[in-house]
């Protein structure tokens, strides 16, 4: 039998993670929390708000770390850049 928690628990988890990952769109954070919850249920885990928060945090960290650095501007290559010395 699946243990379910009130939707308020999902909202609290999403709010905490949204505060932590403010660089991501709130909709992406909410979607990640919801998807994590459903995935854990599907796999047969005893789903708790704590479990969902930990797994969703890992997924969100991966999303942030996979973004290319926006500050990095690549200038034009110098003519002798690829020359073998």
Contact map, one row per residue, 1 for C-alpha under 8 A:
1110000000000000000000000000000000000000000000000000000000000000000000000000000000000
1111000000000000000000000000000000000000100001000000000000000000000000000000000000000
1111100000000000000000000000000000000000000001100000000000000000000000000000000000000
0111110000000000000000000000000000000000000000100000000000000000000000000000000000000
0011111010000000000000000000000000000000000000011000000000000000000000000000000000000
0001111111000000000000000000000000000000000000000000000000000000000000000000000000000
0000111111100000000000000000000000000000000000000000000000000000000000000000000000000
0000011111110000000000000000000000000000000000000000000000000000000000000000000000000
0000111111111000000000000000000000000000000000001000000000000000000000000000000000000
0000011111111100000000000000000011000000000000001000000000000000000000000000000000000
0000001111111110000000000000010000000000000000000000000000000000000000000000000000000
0000000111111111000000000000000000000000000000000000000000000000000000000000000000000
0000000011111111100000000000000010000000000000001001100000000000000000000000000000000
0000000001111111110000000000110010000000000000000000000000000000000000000000000000000
0000000000111111111000000000000000000000000000000000000000000000000000000000000000000
0000000000011111111100000000000000000000000000000000000000000000000000000000000000000
0000000000001111111110000000100000000000000000000000100010000000000000000000000000000
0000000000000111111111010100110000000000000000000000000000000000000000000000000000000
0000000000000011111111000000000000000000000000000000000000000000000000000000000000000
0000000000000001111111000000000000000000000000000000000000000000000000000000000000000
0000000000000000111111110000100000000000000000000000000000010000000000000000000000000
0000000000000000011111111100000000000000000000000000000000000000000000000000000000000
0000000000000000000011111000000000000000000000000000000000000000000000000000000000000
0000000000000000010011111101100000000000000000000000000000000001000000000000000000000
0000000000000000000001111111100000000000000000000000000000000000000000000000000000000
0000000000000000010001011111110000000000000000000000000000000000000000000000000000000
0000000000000000000000001111111000000000000000000000000000000000000000000000000000000
0000000000000000000000011111111100000000000000000000000000000000000000000000000000000
0000000000000100110010011111111110000000000000000000000000010000000000000000000000000
0000000000100100010000000111111111000000000000000000000000000000000000000000000000000
0000000000000000000000000011111111100000000000000000000000000000000000000000000000000
0000000000000000000000000001111111110000000000000000000100110000000000000000000000000
0000000001001100000000000000111111111000000000000001100100000000000000000000000000000
0000000001000000000000000000011111111100000000000000000000000000000000000000000000000
0000000000000000000000000000001111111110000000000000000000000000000000000000000000000
0000000000000000000000000000000111111111000000000001001100000000000000000000000000000
0000000000000000000000000000000011111111100000100001000000000000000000000000000000000
0000000000000000000000000000000001111111110000000000000000000000000000000000000000000
0000000000000000000000000000000000111111111000000000000000000000000000000000000000000
0000000000000000000000000000000000011111111111100001000000000000000000000000000000000
0100000000000000000000000000000000001111111111100000000000000000000000000000000000000
0000000000000000000000000000000000000111111110000000000000000000000000000000000000000
0000000000000000000000000000000000000011111110000000000000000000000000000000000000000
0000000000000000000000000000000000000001111111000000000000000000000000000000000000000
0000000000000000000000000000000000000001111111100000000000000000000000000000000000000
0110000000000000000000000000000000000001100111110000000000000000000000000000000000000
0011000000000000000000000000000000001001100011111011000000000000000000000000000000000
0000100000000000000000000000000000000000000001111111000000000000000000000000000000000
0000100011001000000000000000000000000000000000111111100000000000000000000000000000000
0000000000000000000000000000000000000000000000011111110000000000000000000000000000000
0000000000000000000000000000000000000000000000111111111000000000000000000000000000000
0000000000001000000000000000000010011001000000111111111100000000000000000000000000000
0000000000001000100000000000000010000000000000001111111110000000000000000000000000000
0000000000000000000000000000000000000000000000000111111111000000000000000000000000000
0000000000000000000000000000000000010000000000000011111111100000000000000000000000000
0000000000000000000000000000000110010000000000000001111111110000000000000000000000000
0000000000000000100000000000000000000000000000000000111111111000000000000000000000000
0000000000000000000000000000000000000000000000000000011111111100000000000000000000000
0000000000000000000000000000000100000000000000000000001111111110000000000000000000000
0000000000000000000010000000100100000000000000000000000111111111000000000000000000000
0000000000000000000000000000000000000000000000000000000011111111100000000000000000000
0000000000000000000000000000000000000000000000000000000001111111110000000000000000000
0000000000000000000000000000000000000000000000000000000000111111111000000000000000000
0000000000000000000000010000000000000000000000000000000000011111111000000000000000000
0000000000000000000000000000000000000000000000000000000000001111111100000000000000000
0000000000000000000000000000000000000000000000000000000000000111111100000000000000000
0000000000000000000000000000000000000000000000000000000000000011111110000000000000000
0000000000000000000000000000000000000000000000000000000000000000111111000000000000000
0000000000000000000000000000000000000000000000000000000000000000001111110000000000000
0000000000000000000000000000000000000000000000000000000000000000000111111000000000000
0000000000000000000000000000000000000000000000000000000000000000000011111000000000000
0000000000000000000000000000000000000000000000000000000000000000000011111100000000000
0000000000000000000000000000000000000000000000000000000000000000000001111110000000000
0000000000000000000000000000000000000000000000000000000000000000000000011111000000000
0000000000000000000000000000000000000000000000000000000000000000000000001111100000000
0000000000000000000000000000000000000000000000000000000000000000000000000111110000000
0000000000000000000000000000000000000000000000000000000000000000000000000011111010000
0000000000000000000000000000000000000000000000000000000000000000000000000001111110000
0000000000000000000000000000000000000000000000000000000000000000000000000000111111000
0000000000000000000000000000000000000000000000000000000000000000000000000000011111100
0000000000000000000000000000000000000000000000000000000000000000000000000000111111100
0000000000000000000000000000000000000000000000000000000000000000000000000000001111110
0000000000000000000000000000000000000000000000000000000000000000000000000000000111111
0000000000000000000000000000000000000000000000000000000000000000000000000000000001111
0000000000000000000000000000000000000000000000000000000000000000000000000000000000111
